[in-house]
Amino acid sequence: MSLIPFPNIKPRNLGLLLFVARMLTYFGVVLIGIAVALIAATLFNYLFPPPPISGSTETYSVGLSGIKGGIFIIAAGFFVIVLSNIFAAIVSWESSLSSARHNGT
């Protein structure tokens, strides 16, 4: 099992673009992982808040802004993955046109 994105694409001229597509895929997966961790930490903090330090009259609130940020990061991660798929499709298209039967078109 290989963890390399787009392992079957063999570029002739656009190897750098395929490398960028692979790195963007890794970056998108890392973004989604960070977002899931942020959402889990926010929910844990919301469900199990720490007690007030200096007495019973002190009030505090636990916000859920981390969930909004996590959803935004997930959306950004999906956008990066879609962009990398578009780059990989361009490389795949180029490699299919590079054969001798297309006469350099």
C-alpha positions in Angstrom: 0.0 0.0 0.0 1.4 3.3 -1.1 0.6 6.6 0.5 1.6 8.7 -2.5 -1.3 10.6 -4.1 -1.8 10.0 -7.8 0.7 7.1 -8.1 -0.4 6.0 -11.6 0.3 9.4 -13.3 3.5 9.4 -15.3 4.3 13.0 -16.4 6.6 13.8 -19.3 6.9 17.6 -19.0 4.9 18.6 -15.9 6.6 16.8 -13.2 6.8 19.9 -11.0 3.1 20.4 -11.3 2.5 16.8 -10.2 4.8 17.3 -7.2 2.9 20.5 -6.3 -0.4 18.5 -6.6 1.0 15.8 -4.3 2.2 18.4 -1.7 -1.2 20.2 -1.8 -2.9 16.9 -1.2 -0.8 16.3 1.9 -1.3 19.8 3.1 -5.1 19.5 2.7 -5.2 16.3 4.7 -3.1 17.9 7.4 -5.5 20.9 7.5 -8.5 18.6 7.9 -6.7 16.7 10.7 -5.9 20.0 12.5 -9.5 21.1 12.1 -10.8 17.8 13.6 -8.5 18.2 16.5 -9.6 21.8 17.0 -13.2 20.8 17.0 -12.7 17.9 19.4 -10.7 20.2 21.8 -13.4 22.8 21.7 -16.2 20.3 22.3 -14.2 18.8 25.2 -13.7 22.2 26.7 -17.4 23.0 26.3 -18.6 19.7 27.8 -16.1 19.6 30.6 -15.2 23.3 31.5 -12.6 24.0 34.1 -14.0 25.3 37.5 -13.6 28.9 38.4 -10.4 29.6 40.3 -11.3 32.3 42.9 -14.7 31.4 44.3 -18.3 30.9 43.5 -19.3 34.4 42.4 -16.9 34.3 39.4 -18.6 33.6 36.1 -17.1 32.4 32.9 -18.3 31.4 29.5 -16.9 28.8 27.2 -17.3 29.9 23.6 -17.7 27.7 20.6 -15.7 29.8 18.2 -13.3 27.0 17.8 -15.9 25.0 16.0 -16.5 27.9 13.5 -12.7 28.0 12.9 -12.6 24.2 12.5 -15.4 24.3 9.9 -13.5 27.1 8.0 -10.3 25.1 8.1 -12.1 21.9 6.9 -13.5 24.0 4.0 -10.0 25.3 3.2 -8.6 21.8 3.3 -11.3 20.5 0.9 -10.5 23.5 -1.4 -6.8 22.6 -1.4 -7.6 19.0 -2.2 -9.8 19.9 -5.1 -7.2 22.3 -6.4 -4.6 19.5 -6.2 -6.9 17.2 -8.1 -7.3 19.8 -10.8 -3.5 20.0 -11.1 -3.2 16.2 -11.3 -5.9 16.1 -14.0 -3.9 18.6 -16.0 -0.8 16.5 -15.6 -2.7 13.4 -16.6 -4.1 15.1 -19.6 -0.7 16.3 -20.7 0.8 12.8 -20.3 -2.0 11.3 -22.5 -1.3 14.0 -25.2 2.5 13.4 -25.2 2.3 10.1 -27.2 3.5 9.8 -30.8 0.0 9.4 -32.2 -0.9 13.0 -31.3 2.0 14.4 -33.4 2.9 17.1 -30.8 -0.5 18.6 -30.2 
